[in-house]
Amino acid sequence: MGNIFIFSLIIGIASALVLIPIYWNDHSSKKNGKQLKMGAFITGIVIVMLLVSAFYYFSNFDRNLSSLWPFAIILTAGGAVFARGKERKFKALLFIGSLFLGVYFLTAFIFNANEKYDQAKMTDKVEIKIFDEKETPASVPPQFARNKMKKAFGQVPNTSFYELGNLQIQKINGEYVYIAPVEFSGFFKWWNGNETPGYFSLSATDSSANPKFIKSTMVYTPSAYFNKNIERHIRMKFPKKIFYGDVQLEIDENGKPYYIRSYGDFISARNGFSAKGIVLVDANTGVTKEYSLSAIPDFIDGAVSPEAVSLKNSYFGNYIHGFWNSKFGKSDVKLPSDEGTEANVSPIFDENGVMYYFTDFTSPKKNVDSMLGYSLTNARTGKATYYTGNPSESYMDSQGALQIIEKKFIEKKWHGKMSILYNFYGEASWLTPVLDSNGFLQNYFIVSAANPEISVYGITPNEALRQYKTALQRGRGTVDGSSKAEEKEISGTVLRVYKEKSGDFTVVSFFLDNHKNYIISSEKEPMVIYLKEGDKVTLSYLETGEDFQPAKKVKIENFE
């Protein structure tokens, strides 16, 4: 509290000097005038101190002098009104100066747009990031996970005291899980309880898993009050830091809970934000530490807040040619999607367990669902890459994928959540969990971003993926070597053959003497329609580890 007292005292003294006239225009005695002036001066200091202290304490605003510019305008205006003679002229100049300062702060967003874009600029790549078909994506939607946690709330002691806090995804001991803290359900519950008992954990890859309640006392939480409120606790420790985004719960490898919050700098004039590091708080003891983004502890996945990433995406998409172009001409402008699960972005993990925030970008034109590209932002470093995909292809955006799902299940009133773009078998594809009207998971839907007519759904992500591979063979997809699976060549004898007509083409599945199955469409290899049992073949295929592995080429020996 010492810092806020000193800050308020300085502001109080300065305010009294500006607001209270130095020369009084009254007819009282000189002695009485001095007493009156001193009384008004002290009263002014006390009133301003109380107002400033209350405002900064309850708002958790940063205690930088630049945050006082609206107050300075009001104060100098009052000082000019109450003053007389030369003092009025001087304070009028202060008022005019504060007006100019206010205009500078209010119009900064126009003039710093180019600087925002420069700070948000991403590395450009064409190839869409590859997905390994043998991996299971973190595809349990947060809405479904939250519903399961609520139904398991009976595990919490004194259940009536608490409610479920914000949900987020994290990697703990090599497993991808959703975590959500148990929070107080009101002021009097906090007053009587003082501490929360722990948090929930639920697999982010297995929709059949059940939530687990982890007992771990937390005193400093978002739902606590006064100095035990986590945001106020952080502000008291770091009064001048600029924070952006909500506090986030992070669990270390031993199951101990911490709260973190991203801090950084304004771009200019208290406008814009660029992340620089985090503040880490022990949720039980309140011990607080500061880390730059280059030195954060290993267990922290989301050092940069999703709100800060969403803001950066907005800079990158809108300000490529400055502020006015973003409002009128809109040349080369691309709008980030608002379909993300956290502040318009969706957390995903790569094959190395590193968390990224995914966002797709679309055209600013209305009624256009064409994707212009997507970004992946490293959640620990804040570094981002923008993927454009094949420039000769036209990709559907996430909103288009959700519309297809809505039409597909229009009678059941099911809807999609958390659409993520993957490279499945070389095909840019949207994977989307499908939920019913109650928020329960029903299936997983995969649709080609380049060929929306190719779509499948399955009970699990891997089941949907197996069906998708077959659908690509039947349709005009691109099951090819751009997939992450290794391309191999093999020779053998065909033991069994199954042929299925699909439009103008035939999908051929065959079983070799190496006891493995392969699949190929006649669109890729026309002569395969003549394949029969006993034929000796040489083929190249993708080693995906699945039951039916996609073949790229098939050569039938001694066939003319």
C-alpha positions in Angstrom: 0.0 0.0 0.0 3.0 2.3 0.5 3.4 2.9 -3.3 -0.2 3.9 -3.9 -0.1 6.3 -0.9 3.0 8.1 -2.1 1.7 8.2 -5.7 -1.6 9.6 -4.4 0.1 12.2 -2.2 2.2 13.5 -5.1 -0.9 13.8 -7.3 -2.8 15.4 -4.4 -0.1 18.1 -3.8 0.2 18.8 -7.6 -3.6 19.0 -7.9 -4.0 21.4 -5.0 -1.3 23.7 -6.5 -3.1 23.8 -9.8 -6.7 23.9 -8.6 -6.5 26.3 -5.6 -5.7 29.9 -6.5 -2.5 31.3 -5.1 -3.8 34.8 -4.9 -7.2 35.1 -3.2 -9.6 37.9 -4.2 -11.5 38.5 -0.9 -11.9 41.2 1.7 -10.9 39.2 4.8 -7.8 40.0 6.9 -4.4 38.8 5.7 -4.2 36.3 8.6 -7.6 34.9 7.9 -6.8 34.7 4.2 -3.7 32.6 4.8 -5.6 30.3 7.1 -8.4 29.8 4.6 -5.9 29.2 1.8 -4.0 26.6 3.9 -7.2 24.9 4.9 -8.4 24.7 1.3 -5.0 23.4 0.2 -4.9 20.6 2.8 -8.6 19.7 2.1 -7.8 19.6 -1.6 -4.8 17.3 -1.1 -6.9 14.9 1.2 -9.8 14.7 -1.2 -7.7 14.1 -4.3 -5.6 11.5 -2.4 -8.8 9.6 -1.4 -10.2 9.8 -5.0 -6.9 8.8 -6.6 -6.2 6.0 -4.2 -9.7 4.5 -4.5 -9.6 4.7 -8.3 -6.2 3.0 -8.7 -6.9 0.5 -6.0 -10.2 -0.8 -7.3 -9.4 -0.4 -11.0 -5.9 -2.0 -10.9 -4.8 0.6 -13.4 -1.1 1.1 -13.9 0.3 3.9 -11.8 2.2 5.9 -14.4 1.8 9.6 -14.7 0.7 9.2 -18.3 -2.5 7.5 -17.1 -3.5 10.8 -15.5 -4.0 12.8 -18.8 -7.9 12.9 -18.5 -7.6 14.1 -14.9 -5.1 16.7 -16.0 -7.5 18.3 -18.4 -10.3 18.5 -15.8 -7.9 19.8 -13.2 -6.3 22.5 -15.3 -9.7 23.6 -16.6 -10.8 24.1 -12.9 -7.6 25.8 -12.0 -8.1 28.3 -14.9 -11.7 29.0 -13.9 -10.9 29.7 -10.2 -7.7 31.7 -10.8 -7.5 35.5 -11.4 -5.2 37.8 -13.3 -1.9 36.5 -14.5 -2.4 33.3 -12.6 -5.4 32.6 -14.8 -3.4 33.2 -17.9 -0.7 30.8 -16.7 -3.2 28.1 -15.8 -5.1 28.6 -19.0 -1.8 27.8 -20.8 -1.6 24.6 -18.7 -5.2 23.8 -19.7 -4.4 24.2 -23.4 -1.2 22.1 -23.0 -3.3 19.3 -21.4 -5.8 19.5 -24.3 -3.0 19.0 -26.8 -1.7 16.1 -24.7 -5.2 14.6 -24.7 -5.5 14.9 -28.5 -2.1 13.2 -28.8 -3.3 10.3 -26.7 -6.7 10.1 -28.4 -5.3 10.1 -31.9 -2.3 7.9 -31.4 -4.1 4.9 -33.0 -4.1 6.7 -36.3 -0.5 7.6 -36.4 1.1 4.5 -34.9 -0.6 2.0 -37.2 2.6 1.5 -39.3 4.6 0.9 -36.1 2.0 -1.7 -34.9 2.3 -3.5 -38.2 6.1 -3.6 -38.1 6.0 -5.1 -34.6 3.3 -7.6 -35.6 5.0 -8.6 -38.9 5.2 -12.4 -39.3 7.5 -14.8 -41.2 5.7 -15.8 -44.4 5.6 -19.5 -45.5 3.6 -21.2 -48.3 3.4 -24.8 -47.1 0.7 -25.6 -44.6 2.1 -27.2 -41.5 2.1 -31.0 -41.7 0.2 -33.3 -39.4 1.4 -36.8 -38.6 -1.5 -39.2 -39.2 -0.2 -41.4 -36.4 -0.8 -38.7 -33.8 -4.0 -37.8 -32.1 -4.8 -34.0 -32.2 -5.9 -32.2 -29.1 -9.5 -32.1 -30.3 -11.8 -32.2 -27.3 -13.7 -28.8 -27.6 -13.5 -26.7 -24.4 -17.3 -26.3 -24.2 -17.6 -30.1 -24.0 -14.8 -30.3 -21.4 -16.4 -27.6 -19.3 -19.7 -29.5 -19.3 -18.0 -32.6 -18.1 -16.2 -30.7 -15.3 -19.5 -29.2 -14.1 -21.1 -32.6 -13.9 -18.1 -33.8 -11.8 -18.3 -30.8 -9.4 -19.6 -33.1 -6.6 -15.9 -34.1 -6.1 -15.3 -30.6 -4.6 -15.6 -30.3 -0.8 -18.2 -27.6 0.3 -19.5 -27.5 -3.2 -22.0 -24.6 -2.5 -19.1 -22.3 -1.9 -17.6 -22.5 -5.3 -18.0 -22.5 -9.1 -15.9 -23.5 -12.1 -13.3 -20.9 -13.3 -11.9 -20.3 -16.7 -10.9 -23.3 -18.8 -7.6 -23.5 -20.7 -5.4 -26.2 -22.3 -1.9 -27.2 -21.1 0.7 -29.9 -21.4 1.5 -31.5 -18.1 3.9 -34.5 -17.8 3.6 -35.1 -21.5 -0.2 -35.2 -21.6 -2.5 -32.6 -23.1 -5.1 -31.6 -20.6 -7.7 -28.9 -19.9 -7.4 -27.3 -16.5 -9.9 -25.1 -14.7 -9.6 -23.6 -11.2 -12.4 -23.9 -8.6 -13.4 -20.3 -7.8 -15.5 -18.6 -5.1 -19.2 -18.0 -6.1 -19.5 -14.6 -4.3 -18.1 -12.2 -1.7 -19.6 -13.9 1.4 -18.4 -17.3 0.2 -14.8 -15.8 0.0 -15.2 -14.1 3.4 -16.1 -17.4 5.0 -13.8 -19.7 3.0 -10.7 -17.6 2.4 -9.1 -20.2 0.1 -10.2 -22.5 -2.7 -9.5 -26.2 -2.6 -8.0 -26.9 -6.0 -8.6 -27.3 -9.7 -10.0 -29.8 -12.3 -8.0 -31.6 -15.0 -9.4 -33.4 -18.1 -7.7 -35.0 -21.1 -7.8 -32.8 -24.2 -7.3 -35.7 -26.6 -9.7 -38.4 -25.2 -13.4 -37.5 -25.2 -14.2 -40.5 -23.1 -12.0 -39.5 -20.2 -13.4 -38.2 -16.9 -12.4 -35.1 -15.0 -10.2 -35.3 -12.0 -10.3 -32.9 -9.1 -6.8 -32.1 -7.9 -6.6 -30.8 -4.3 -4.2 -27.9 -4.1 -5.0 -24.9 -1.9 -5.2 -21.5 -3.6 -5.5 -18.2 -1.7 -4.7 -15.7 -4.4 -7.4 -16.2 -7.1 -9.4 -14.1 -9.6 -12.6 -14.6 -7.5 -10.9 -13.5 -4.2 -11.4 -9.9 -2.9 -9.2 -7.0 -1.7 -5.5 -7.8 -1.5 -6.1 -11.5 -2.1 -7.5 -10.9 -5.6 -4.8 -12.1 -7.9 -4.9 -9.1 -10.3 -4.7 -6.6 -7.4 -1.9 -8.6 -5.8 0.1 -8.4 -9.0 -0.6 -4.7 -9.4 0.5 -4.0 -5.8 3.8 -5.8 -6.5 4.3 -4.2 -10.0 2.5 -0.8 -9.9 4.0 0.6 -13.1 3.9 -2.5 -15.4 1.6 -2.6 -18.4 -0.5 -5.8 -18.4 -2.7 -7.1 -21.2 -5.0 -10.0 -21.1 -6.5 -12.0 -18.2 -4.5 -13.9 -15.6 -4.0 -17.6 -16.6 -3.6 -20.7 -14.4 -0.5 -22.7 -15.1 0.3 -26.1 -13.4 3.9 -27.3 -13.0 5.0 -30.9 -13.4 4.3 -31.6 -9.7 0.7 -30.4 -10.0 1.3 -27.1 -8.1 -0.8 -24.2 -9.4 0.5 -20.8 -10.4 -1.1 -17.7 -12.0 0.7 -15.8 -14.7 0.0 -12.5 -16.5 1.6 -11.1 -19.6 3.3 -7.6 -19.4 4.8 -5.5 -22.0 5.0 -2.0 -23.5 2.7 0.4 -25.3 3.4 1.0 -28.9 3.1 4.7 -28.3 1.1 7.2 -26.3 -0.6 4.5 -24.2 -1.9 2.8 -27.3 -1.2 -0.7 -28.6 0.7 -3.5 -26.8 3.8 -5.6 -27.3 4.4 -8.5 -24.9 7.8 -8.6 -23.2 7.4 -11.1 -20.3 5.3 -12.5 -17.5 4.7 -12.2 -13.8 4.4 -15.5 -12.0 2.5 -15.9 -8.7 2.3 -18.9 -6.4 -1.4 -19.3 -6.0 -1.1 -20.4 -2.3 1.7 -18.2 -0.9 1.5 -15.2 -3.2 5.2 -15.2 -3.9 5.7 -13.2 -7.1 8.5 -13.4 -9.7 9.1 -11.6 -13.0 10.4 -13.3 -16.1 11.2 -12.0 -19.6 9.9 -14.1 -22.5 13.4 -15.5 -23.1 13.7 -16.9 -19.5 10.2 -18.2 -18.6 10.1 -21.6 -16.7 9.8 -24.7 -18.8 6.4 -25.7 -17.4 4.6 -22.6 -18.7 2.9 -23.1 -22.1 1.0 -19.9 -22.6 3.4 -17.1 -21.6 1.9 -14.6 -24.1 -1.8 -14.1 -23.4 -4.3 -15.0 -26.1 -5.7 -11.5 -25.9 -2.2 -10.1 -26.8 -1.9 -12.6 -29.7 -5.4 -11.6 -31.0 -4.4 -8.0 -30.9 -1.2 -8.7 -32.8 -3.1 -10.6 -35.4 -5.4 -7.6 -35.8 -2.4 -5.3 -36.4 -0.9 -7.7 -38.9 -4.1 -8.1 -40.9 -5.4 -4.6 -40.9 -2.4 -2.2 -40.9 -0.3 -3.5 -43.9 -0.8 -0.1 -45.6 -1.6 2.1 -42.6 -4.7 3.1 -40.7 -6.7 4.8 -43.4 -6.4 1.9 -45.8 -7.8 -0.4 -43.1 -11.0 1.8 -43.1 -11.5 2.7 -46.7 -9.4 1.2 -49.6 -8.7 -2.0 -47.7 -6.0 -3.0 -50.1 -4.3 -6.3 -49.0 -6.3 -6.2 -45.7 -7.1 -9.6 -44.2 -9.3 -10.0 -41.2 -8.4 -12.5 -38.4 -11.2 -15.0 -37.6 -13.3 -14.6 -34.4 -14.0 -18.3 -34.2 -11.1 -19.1 -31.8 -11.8 -20.7 -28.4 -9.8 -18.1 -26.3 -10.0 -14.4 -27.2 -10.5 -15.3 -30.9 -7.5 -17.6 -31.1 -7.3 -21.4 -30.6 -4.4 -23.0 -28.7 -2.9 -26.1 -30.4 0.3 -28.1 -29.9 2.9 -29.2 -32.4 4.6 -32.6 -32.5 7.3 -31.4 -30.0 4.6 -30.4 -27.5 5.1 -26.6 -28.0 1.9 -24.6 -27.8 0.8 -22.3 -30.6 -2.2 -20.0 -31.1 -4.0 -20.6 -34.4 -6.0 -18.0 -36.3 -7.2 -18.0 -39.9 -7.6 -14.9 -42.0 -10.3 -14.0 -44.4 -11.3 -11.3 -46.9 -12.9 -8.1 -45.6 -15.6 -8.5 -48.3 -19.0 -9.5 -47.0 -20.4 -12.9 -47.8 -16.9 -14.3 -48.8 -15.7 -17.4 -46.9 -12.4 -17.7 -48.7 -9.3 -18.1 -46.5 -6.4 -15.9 -47.3 -4.0 -17.7 -44.9 -3.5 -18.5 -41.3 -1.1 -17.7 -38.5 0.6 -19.8 -35.8 2.0 -17.8 -32.9 4.4 -19.5 -30.5 2.7 -19.1 -27.1 6.0 -19.0 -25.2 8.0 -16.5 -27.4 5.3 -14.6 -29.3 7.0 -15.2 -32.6 4.5 -15.9 -35.4 4.5 -17.5 -38.9 1.9 -16.7 -41.5 1.0 -19.6 -43.9 -0.6 -18.8 -47.2 -1.0 -22.3 -48.6 -0.8 -23.2 -52.3 -1.4 -19.9 -54.2 -3.1 -21.7 -57.0 -5.7 -23.1 -54.6 -8.7 -21.3 -53.1 -9.2 -22.4 -49.5 -12.3 -22.1 -47.5 -12.1 -20.3 -44.1 -13.2 -21.6 -40.7 -16.5 -19.9 -40.9 -17.2 -21.7 -44.2 -16.4 -25.0 -42.5 -18.8 -24.3 -39.7 -21.6 -23.4 -42.1 -21.1 -26.8 -43.9 -21.5 -28.6 -40.5 -24.6 -26.6 -39.6 -26.2 -27.5 -42.9 -25.1 -31.1 -42.7 -26.8 -31.5 -39.3 -29.6 -28.9 -39.7 -32.3 -31.3 -38.5 -30.4 -32.2 -35.3 -29.3 -28.6 -34.7 -25.7 -29.7 -34.2 -22.9 -27.1 -34.6 -19.2 -27.1 -34.9 -16.6 -25.6 -32.5 -12.8 -25.1 -32.5 -12.1 -25.6 -36.3 -8.4 -26.1 -36.9 -6.7 -26.3 -40.3 -4.4 -29.4 -40.8 -2.4 -30.9 -43.6 -4.0 -34.4 -43.9 -2.3 -36.6 -46.6 -1.2 -33.4 -48.4 -4.7 -31.9 -48.3 -5.5 -28.7 -46.5 -8.3 -29.8 -44.2 -10.5 -28.5 -41.4 -11.0 -30.7 -38.4 -13.9 -29.6 -36.3 -15.6 -31.2 -33.2 -19.4 -31.3 -33.5 -21.6 -30.6 -30.5 -25.3 -30.9 -29.9 -27.5 -28.1 -28.6 -26.6 -29.1 -25.0 -22.8 -28.8 -25.6 -22.1 -32.6 -25.7 -19.7 -34.0 -28.2 -21.3 -36.0 -31.0 -18.6 -36.5 -33.6 -15.6 -35.1 -35.5 -16.0 -33.6 -38.9 -13.3 -33.2 -41.5 -13.7 -31.2 -44.7 -11.2 -30.3 -47.4 -10.5 -26.6 -47.5 -9.8 -26.7 -51.2 -12.6 -29.2 -52.2 -15.5 -28.7 -49.7 -17.4 -31.5 -51.4 -15.0 -33.9 -49.8 -16.1 -34.3 -46.1 -16.5 -37.1 -43.5 -17.3 -37.5 -39.8 -16.4 -40.1 -37.2 -16.8 -40.8 -33.5 -13.1 -40.2 -32.9 -10.5 -38.0 -34.7 -8.6 -41.0 -35.9 -11.8 -42.8 -37.2 -12.7 -39.6 -39.1 -9.2 -39.5 -40.4 -9.3 -43.0 -41.8 -12.6 -42.2 -43.5 -11.1 -39.0 -44.9 -8.3 -40.9 -46.5 -10.7 -43.1 -48.4 -12.8 -40.1 -49.3 -9.8 -38.4 -50.8 -9.1 -41.5 -52.9 -12.7 -41.5 -54.1 -12.9 -37.8 -54.9 -10.4 -35.4 -56.3 -8.2 -34.9 -53.3 -4.4 -34.9 -53.2 -3.3 -37.9 -51.2 0.4 -37.5 -52.0 3.9 -37.2 -50.7 3.5 -33.8 -49.0 2.1 -35.7 -46.0 4.5 -36.1 -43.1 4.3 -39.9 -43.5 7.4 -41.5 -45.1 7.1 -42.6 -48.7 8.2 -46.2 -49.4 8.4 -48.7 -52.3 7.5 -52.4 -52.1 6.9 -55.4 -54.4 4.5 -58.3 -53.7 1.7 -60.5 -54.8 -1.9 -59.5 -54.6 -4.0 -61.9 -52.5 -7.3 -60.1 -52.3 -8.9 -57.2 -54.3 -12.0 -55.0 -53.7 -13.2 -52.4 -56.2 -15.8 -49.7 -55.5 -17.2 -47.3 -58.1 -17.1 -43.6 -57.0 -18.4 -41.2 -59.6 -16.3 -41.4 -62.7 -13.5 -43.3 -61.0 -12.9 -46.6 -59.1 -11.4 -47.0 -55.7 -9.3 -50.2 -55.5 -8.3 -51.7 -52.1 -6.0 -54.7 -52.2 -4.2 -57.0 -49.8 -0.6 -58.1 -50.5 1.3 -61.1 -49.4 3.1 -59.0 -46.8 -0.3 -59.0 -45.0 -0.8 -55.2 -45.4 -3.7 -53.3 -47.1 -3.4 -50.5 -49.7 -5.8 -48.2 -51.4 -5.7 -46.1 -54.6 -8.1 -44.4 -57.0 -8.1 -44.9 -60.7 -8.0 -41.2 -61.0 -4.3 -41.4 -60.0 -3.5 -44.8 -61.7 -6.1 -45.6 -64.5 -4.7 -49.1 -65.1 -5.4 -50.2 -61.6 -9.0 -51.1 -62.6 -7.5 -54.3 -64.2 -5.8 -55.4 -61.0 -6.7 -59.0 -60.0 -5.7 -61.6 -57.4 -2.4 -63.3 -58.2 -0.9 -60.2 -59.9 2.6 -59.2 -59.0 2.9 -55.5 -58.3 5.4 -52.8 -57.4 4.0 -49.8 -55.7 5.0 -46.6 -53.8 2.9 -45.7 -50.8 2.8 -43.6 -47.7 3.8 -45.3 -44.4 1.0 -43.9 -42.2 0.7 -46.9 -39.9 -3.0 -47.2 -40.7 -5.0 -50.3 -41.7 -5.3 -49.1 -45.4 -2.2 -47.2 -46.5 -2.5 -44.7 -49.4 -0.7 -45.8 -52.6 0.7 -43.2 -54.9 1.7 -45.4 -57.9 1.0 -49.1 -58.7 2.8 -51.0 -61.5 1.4 -54.4 -62.5 4.2 -56.6 -63.7 3.9 -58.3 -67.2 0.8 -56.2 -67.9 0.5 -54.8 -71.4 
